[in-house]
Amino acid sequence: MKNVFIVAMIFTLTLSISCKKDPMDIPIGTIKTNIGSAENTFSISAKATRLNVTNGHGIQIEGYYRPGSTTNLVLTIVSPNPITANTYTENPGSNPLVTMTHCIEVISPCVLQTTAYGSVSNPVSVTITEITGTYVRGTFKGELQSPSGNGFPANEVYSNGVFYVSF
């Protein structure tokens, strides 16, 4: 009986160690990212929208920081080709067009807006891992630029971004 107990304990310990949580294992309606070293969630009214694009295709993924706030995060992909499971990276030719915008509320709505600016070392990159008629999920990262002279960092690095939102 003692041997069975020891084997069961070893099995349980091995299983718990090897079962690392998948960062993509998030509920629908979630957008999360690290801004610098701080984790931020933009899951209020988080959704994806199909964009009307002349001679092309587009989607926009957007979520808000908290109820009643204008602080939000928006990812946009526009391409002449259908949006599929793929990696889309900001580039100088804007084909595909990939942008990320973070609007920050400070006393009044959207006082500060950081945007993609064509970073050579850390361009905005959105990887769609799954897209259906009802939802889209994936990851994102990149560097956004703040307007100068506002007391905020000139650039903000967004890392470990994940999203899972419905259309």
Secondary structure in CASP SS format (residue, H / E / C, confidence):
PFRMAT SS
TARGET T0000
AUTHOR 0000-0000-0000
METHOD secondary structure of the structure
MODEL  1
M C 1.00
K H 1.00
N H 1.00
V H 1.00
F H 1.00
I H 1.00
V H 1.00
A H 1.00
M H 1.00
I H 1.00
F H 1.00
T H 1.00
L H 1.00
T H 1.00
L H 1.00
S H 1.00
I H 1.00
S H 1.00
C C 1.00
K C 1.00
K C 1.00
D C 1.00
P C 1.00
M C 1.00
D C 1.00
I C 1.00
P C 1.00
I C 1.00
G C 1.00
T E 1.00
I E 1.00
K E 1.00
T E 1.00
N E 1.00
I E 1.00
G C 1.00
S C 1.00
A E 1.00
E E 1.00
N E 1.00
T E 1.00
F C 1.00
S C 1.00
I E 1.00
S E 1.00
A E 1.00
K E 1.00
A E 1.00
T E 1.00
R E 1.00
L E 1.00
N C 1.00
V C 1.00
T C 1.00
N C 1.00
G C 1.00
H E 1.00
G E 1.00
I E 1.00
Q E 1.00
I E 1.00
E E 1.00
G E 1.00
Y E 1.00
Y C 1.00
R C 1.00
P C 1.00
G C 1.00
S C 1.00
T C 1.00
T C 1.00
N E 1.00
L E 1.00
V E 1.00
L E 1.00
T E 1.00
I E 1.00
V E 1.00
S E 1.00
P C 1.00
N C 1.00
P C 1.00
I C 1.00
T C 1.00
A C 1.00
N E 1.00
T E 1.00
Y E 1.00
T E 1.00
E C 1.00
N C 1.00
P C 1.00
G C 1.00
S C 1.00
N C 1.00
P C 1.00
L E 1.00
V E 1.00
T E 1.00
M E 1.00
T E 1.00
H E 1.00
C E 1.00
I E 1.00
E C 1.00
V C 1.00
I C 1.00
S C 1.00
P C 1.00
C C 1.00
V C 1.00
L E 1.00
Q E 1.00
T E 1.00
T E 1.00
A E 1.00
Y C 1.00
G C 1.00
S C 1.00
V C 1.00
S C 1.00
N C 1.00
P C 1.00
V C 1.00
S E 1.00
V E 1.00
T E 1.00
I E 1.00
T E 1.00
E E 1.00
I E 1.00
T C 1.00
G C 1.00
T C 1.00
Y E 1.00
V E 1.00
R E 1.00
G E 1.00
T E 1.00
F E 1.00
K E 1.00
G E 1.00
E E 1.00
L E 1.00
Q E 1.00
S C 1.00
P C 1.00
S C 1.00
G C 1.00
N C 1.00
G C 1.00
F C 1.00
P C 1.00
A C 1.00
N E 1.00
E E 1.00
V E 1.00
Y E 1.00
S E 1.00
N E 1.00
G E 1.00
V E 1.00
F E 1.00
Y E 1.00
V E 1.00
S E 1.00
F C 1.00
END
